[in-house]
Amino acid sequence: MNSFINSIEYHLPERTIDCHALDDTKPHWHVHNSLPKTGVRYLHHSAKDETTLQLAHKSASKALEGVPENELPDTLIVCTQTPDQLLPHVSACLQHELGLPSSTKCFDISLGCSGYCYGLSIAYGYIAAGISKRVLFVTVDNYSKAIDPENKTSFLIFSDGSSATIIDKPDSAPSFLFGTDGSRSGAIRCINTGISVVTGKNTDTPIARPDLQMDGFNVFQFTVKTIPAEIRKLAKQAGTGMEHIDLFVFHQASNKVLESLASKLNIPDEKMIIDLYDVGNTTSSTIPIAMKRAEANGRLHRGDTVMLFGFGIGLSWSGAVFKY
């Protein structure tokens, strides 16, 4: 059996933050009351001078370690919403850092928590069309650079990190599902970014620091009201039904979100991955990191039928069902 996902590697910055310790510096946050909801005890933040490119390189180089030159991927896709600059694209810089040949097809996609399955589908499409033989798909975000340390909602959830997945042609086609509700796009946004800046009358006003803002209540409502039906739709579309999925690996948004989804969908504990405690929410990297860790601890096995499902910024969602 040819594996769709050949291998996964990931990287989390060494710098960690113990959320319990925040009670000493931010007693008004009542962090201990938040932990059961977030599920996050330890956050990972990049160093002050650590770039998105560097984070991406650490997981990608690990994924390529030991791969013979004649088996290197001919396509490199990078999913990020925190590039180091608008131009050039991260994948071009990463191609150079990895020493991949100039014939490598390289491009970025800008997606957040739904990005992993979008990237898998693009990789599969390129392979199925004969455009690519093997794809290296990298997810990476450096959110700590855009989060106000006084923003409790975002600070207590998001970690920096990256993942790298090598994708090959599978024996059978995966099943994918996507959706977007742009009317809710304001629920998660990062202001003071991009090239369109309103500065008022004083055109010399400096651009303010990027500021990630999230309406936690509305995002939660979107997740528990919209996503369960989409998950059931994907299971039906894949021809498996919910009962024949061996493992569900959803975007690791928070304990509360994942527990709510499991309850609404009647997913037994042994089939549901909740893995936030010492990782945090790494946006588009949560699913591959959770998969890698589930395989390492014996919960995910080769040949399992898995459902992946991401949801978030956009507000958007994406899912995939395939044999691992």
N, C-alpha and C positions, 0 to 999 in steps of 0.2 A: 504494500500500500504506500503510495506516495503521499508524504505529509504536506499539507498546505502550509502550516507553520513549522519550519525546519528547526528553529531555535529562537530563544528569547534571552536577552541579557538586559540588565538595568543598572543604573547608578543613582545613589542618593548622596548628597553632600555630607561630609563628615561632621559639619557643624550642626549640633542638635540643640533643641530647646525643650526643656522639660516643662510642660504646661502646668504641672503642680507647683513649680517654683514661682510661677507668675502671681500666685496669691500674695507673695511677699512684696512685689512691686506694684501690682494692680489689684488691691483687695476689693475694689469696687466692681471688678469683673465677676467675682464669685466663681472662679474657674472650676472648682470641684462640682458645682451644680451643673456646669456645662458638659463636663466630660462624658457622662452617660449618653448624652445626645449626640455629641460629635464622635465619640469613640476614639479620639486622638489624644494620646498621652505625650508622644514625642514628635516634634516637627523637625524638618530638615531644611536649613537655609543655606544658600550658597554664600561663599565668602564675598566680602565687599567688592573685590575686583574680579570675581569669578563670572565668566560670561556664559550666555546661552550656548554659544559654539563649544566652549570647553565642556559644559555638561553633556552636550550631544556626543562629543568626541569620546568621552569616557565610556559610554555604553556601546557606541558603535565599534570602537576599536576592540572592545572585549568580544563582541559578536563575531568579528572577523578574525580573531586570533586562531591560528592554525588552519584557516581556510586556504587551500591551494590556489595559486594564481589563476589557474584555468577554471576555477569554480567561483571566483569572485562575482558578486552581483553586478549586473550591467545597468541597473537602475537604482537611484537613491532618492527617496522621498522623505522630506522632513515636515512633520506637523508641529507647528508652534504658533503661539499668539504673543510671544515675547522675544522677537528677534532683537539682536543687539543694535541693529539699525534698519531703516526701511530698505536700503539698498546696500550691498547686493543680497541675494537670497542666501539663507543659511546653508542650504544644501550645496551650493557652489563652493563656499568656504570649507565645508566639511569634506567634500570630495577631495580638495587639495590636501587637507590635513591628514586624511586617511591614505593618501597616495593611490587613489583609484584612477584608472586610465581616463584620458580626456574623452573617450567614446562613451563614458557613463552618462546616462540620461539623468538629469538632476532638476528637481523642482520642489517648492514648498507648498503646503496647504495651510490655511489659517483656520483652525478649528480648535475648540477646547475639549470639553469632557465627552463629546460625541465623536472626537477625531479618530479614535483607533479603528473603529469599524469602517469609517469612511476611507481611511488609508488602506485597510485590507482589501476593500472592494476595488479601489483604484489599482492596487498591485495585481489583484486577480484579473481585472479587465485587461491590463497590459500583457499579462502572461497568456491569457486565453486568446487574445488577438494576435499573438505571435510577435508583439513589439518587444517584449522582454522575456528573458529566460529565468532570471532570478532577481528578486528585489530586496533591497535593504530598506526597511521602513523604520524611521527614527521619530520618536515623540519626545518633546522636550519643552519645559517651561520653567521660567525663572521668576515666579510670581512674587517672591519676597521683595524684589526691586520695585514693585508697584503697589505694595500694600502698606497703608498707613499703620504704624505700630499701635495706634490708638483705636484702630477699627477692629473691635472685638469679633464681630461676625466673621470677617475674612481671616484675621490673624490666627484664630484658634483652629483653623481647618487646613489651610493650604500649605503644602510643602513644595520645594523645588525638586526636580529630578528629571531623569530621562530613561528611555527604554530603546532597545534596538531589536528588531525582529527580522529574521531572514525568511523570505517567503518563496516557496517553490510551487510548481504546478501540481494540484491535487488530482487524485483519481476521479473524484466526483465534485461537481460544482457546489460551493457553499451557497447558502440561502441568505440574502441580505434584505434589510428593510430600513427605510429612512423617512424622516419627516422634519418639518420646521414650522414653527409658529412665530413669525417675525413680529407679530403684534405685541409680543411679550419681550422683545429684544432688550428693552430698557431694564429688565430685572437684574441682569449682570452686565456691567460695562466698565470699561477703563477709560476715564476721562484724561484730558491733557496728553493725548497720544495722536499719532498720525500727523498729517500736514495741514489740516484745516483747523485753525485755532482762532477763536473769537477773542480779541484782546481789548475791545472797547475803543474809546477815543484815543488812548495812548498807545500808539503802535509800537512803542519801545518796551512795552511790558514784557518781561521775560516769560517764557512758557513754564507753567507750573510743573511740579513733579507729577509723574503718572500716578493716578489714584484709582485703584480697583474698588468698585462699589457693588454690593450685592444685596438685593431685597430677599432676605432669607425666607420670609413667610411666603411670598409669591412663588419663589422657586420650589419650595416644598409642596405647595398646592398644585403646581404644574406637574410635579413628579408623581404624586400619589393619585392624581385624577386623570392624567393623560397617559402616563407610561404603562400602567398595567394592561390596558386594552391593546396597546401596541405590541407588548411582549407576547400576549396570547395570539395576536395576529401573525407574528413571526413564527411561532411554534406551529401554527396551523399551516402556514405557507410552506414551511420546511417539511411538512408531512410527518413530523415526529409526535406532535402533541406535547403538552407540558410533561406528561408522565414518562416520556422516553428520553428526556434530557438527563444526562448523567450529572452534569454540573452547571450551575448558573454563575457566571462571573460578570457582575454588573459594575458600572462605574462606582468606585468607592467614594461616594459623596459624603456620607455620614452614617453613623449607627442608626439614627432615627429613620433616615430615608430607607436604608436597606432592610431594616426590620419591618417597616411599614409595607414595603413591596413584597417581602416574603409572606407576610400575613395576608395581604390582599390576594396573592396568587397561590396560596396554600403550598408554598415550597418548603419541604422539610429541611431542618437544620443541616443535615449531612450533605444536602445538595446545594447549599447556599454559601458563597464565600463572603465573609465579612473580615477584612484585614486592613484595619486603619491604625491600630494602637501605636505601633512604632514606625509608621510610614507617613500617615497623613494623606490628604487629598492632593495627588500630583497631576490633576486634570487629565489630559489625554494619555498619560502614562499609568493611570491606576489599574486598568484592565490587564495590560501585559505584565506589570509587576505582580499583581495578584495571581495571575496564571503561573508565572515562574515560581513564586513562593508556594503555591498550592501543589505544583509538581514536586518541589523539593521536599514537602512534608507528607507526601503520599496521598493527597486528596485528588489529584488530577493525574490520569494515566493515559498513555498513548492508546488510541483507539476509542477513547471516550467521546460520546456526543456532547458537545458543549454549546451553550448559548452565551454569547457576549452581548451586552447591551449598555450603551452609553447615552447620557442625557445631560443637557446643561446649556451653556452659552448659545444664544441664537433667538429664542430658545429652540434647541434642536435635539434630535435623537437618532440613533443608528444602532442596528443590531446585526448579528450574524450567527448562523448555526452551521456547524461542520464537525467532522471527525477530527479530533486533535491528533 
